[in-house]
Amino acid sequence: MLTEIAQKPIGSFKDHHSIRSTADIVDGHLKTYSNRPAIRYDTGTTYATVGFDAYLGHLHATIRAIKARGLEQKVFATLCNNRLEWDVTALAVFYTANILFPLDTKLNDTELKHLLSINPPDYILVSLAQVKRLRTILDELSITPHVFVADLCPVFEDAHVPSVELQQGELSFKHVLATADSSIEIVASPQLKITDTILGHYPTSGTTTLPKIAQITHGNIVAQVNETVDIINLRNNEDLLNFNSYTHVVTLTEFLLTKTRGFTVTYFTREPDDDAVLESEIKKLKRLGVRIKVFMATPKFWLYLLKEVLEEMKNTPTLHALYKYIESFEKNHKLYDIGTLDKAKLAAMKTALCNKLGGYFRYGISSSAKLDGAIVEIFGKLGITIIDVYHATECSGIISRNRLNDVAPNTCGRMSSLLQYRLTDQRQVPHIHAALGVLEVKGPTVMHSYLGEERNPRGSGDGYFRTGDLCWFDERGYLHVLGREAELIRWDDGSYIAPQHLSNLLARNIYVKDALVTRLRPLDNFLSVFIYPDYTRIHKDEMWEKDIETGVSEHMALRTRLEQAIDFAQSVAGITPALSKNTIYILAHPLERTPTDNIKYFFELNRLHLATSI
């Protein structure tokens, strides 16, 4: 039964803390959570709730539908946002020892065609919003999988999408579940007793090349869930708000551990940095009585949230001094003690931020690229802990992480206890006072292989997997990740430039929506800056309006603001080259990003010629 909010009182429940198999979740854990809310999803107008009892009913029907077709080790692709149909398909695929192949709806056509061509699925679950696109690509590739159209629940993803007439080979997911033979016994596949059974085909991020496909085993998944099962802690009346797509491997861990422990997850499938969207959706949830305690998001979201906070301070006269203080938080390469500010104003800002996020928000989990330490510090002083984690698709999720009681800003925390690790190709470089090297890891969470390649092709003779990330460890044992070596720019003095980090620093400015930094020509002794301005914030800024009224040209008013963003990034980046202000390039469109919100340099560097200059 689907309801807007669980109406029955929520009783006590058993909180499980480990699994021996993914089958444990289906056969044991979910049953113990009864009428607790399992997930909430956006209908387009409100949020509907599915209790664990109803959730389990849909899951059993999905398992029976798969078993009736006699399927095992078949590839099940998905092309939809987070929703109930995805959940039950993923768990049923694991339970029956088939292979989950999640495809992000933000993949461009080149990437999607590439992935489908190297791994043609046997079945694919697709949202109504993606049906026509999928048909075109399948026809072009001459691939004919069985297609399930997700239509069990009305969701925001499909809002305003006209209905389509199903074609040959396409089935209604609702019909598939409704006609499943209820006499089929719910028994896990014997293949789950084998740790090397492949259960996942997860695409890599694809920042510098087209994505590969990592083959994730049952043993990988079980080890990762058990290692990170304590990363989230909720009471039975609190929710986790997930902004990440389940095509992102670190959210596979979240997906399974929340089902293991009986936690409620609310799916946020809109773009949170669209104007007023986040606050509007939080208000909807608050009116329904939902208490959001944890956010799970990428660094791009935390950047956006910080800018929202700064803009509110900037436009509130009594908080303007606090705004100026935080704005210069990192100058001179040190953090100032925000606690020395007016305690009443700081308390007011804490309260305002808490209320803005629903009134119960206490901590966040940041996955994907490293989060700037200053952002962690600022939110910490405003009463919010952000846990930064470092992951790799090839390691089936988390490699290292900070913890609620052990947060070290500017680091990725401590290494997973499951992994042996080492730094190879060590070198000394300017600006880093420790040995820098490529991180290699070995352990039960490391993938089986890339699809189509021999086992551990990037590994060494003794079984270590080469991540490709340049890292170092400080004297406390915390891991610092400089970045993917293939993405870094090696400067003339031997230092490394991390373009993704510079992009994040530039985007800290409230007038910058997105940014890219690169060395355009090999002989340039500076870095060129490409910016996509945040025109919405710019045009509603009172100072912008005053500048235009007093005769300042829009061109000059824009340049002045972007120069401020460049000056800030330069002042805190700690890099050898200058970020050039002689020519500032304006991007014609927002940057394409991976499901983990990293820039797709493979595409973007080839279309910088579309930018204009000021």
Secondary structure, DSSP 8 states (H G I E B T S, - for coil): -EESS--S-----------SSTHHIIIIIHHHTTTSEEEEEE-SSSEEEEEHHHHHHHHHHHHHHHHHTT--S-EEEEES-S-HHHHHHHHHHHHTT-EEEEE-TT--HHHHHHHHHHS--SEEEEEGGGHHHHHHHHHHHT---EEEEE-SS--GGGTT-------TTEEEHHHHHHTS-TTS-----GGGGSTT-EEEEEE---SSSS--EEEEEHHHHHHHHHHHTTS----TT-EEEE-S-TTSHHHHHHHHHHHHHT-EEEE--S-TTSTTHHHHHHHHHHHTT--EEEEEE-HHHHHHHHHHHHHHHHT-GGGHHHHHHHHTTTGGGS---GGGS-HHHHHHHHHHHHHHTTS---EEEE-SS---HHHHHHHHHTT-EEEEEEEEGGGTEEEEE-BTTB--TTS--EE-TT-EEEEEEEE--TT--S-EEEEEEESTTS-SEETTS-SSTTB-TTS-EEEEEEEEE-TT--EEEEEETTT-EE-TTS-EE-HHHHHHHHHTSTTEEEEEEE--STT-SEEEEEEEE-HHHHHT-HHHHHHHHTT--HHHHHHHHHHHHHHHHHHHH--SSEEEEEEEEE-SS---B-TT--B-HHHHTTSGGG-EE-
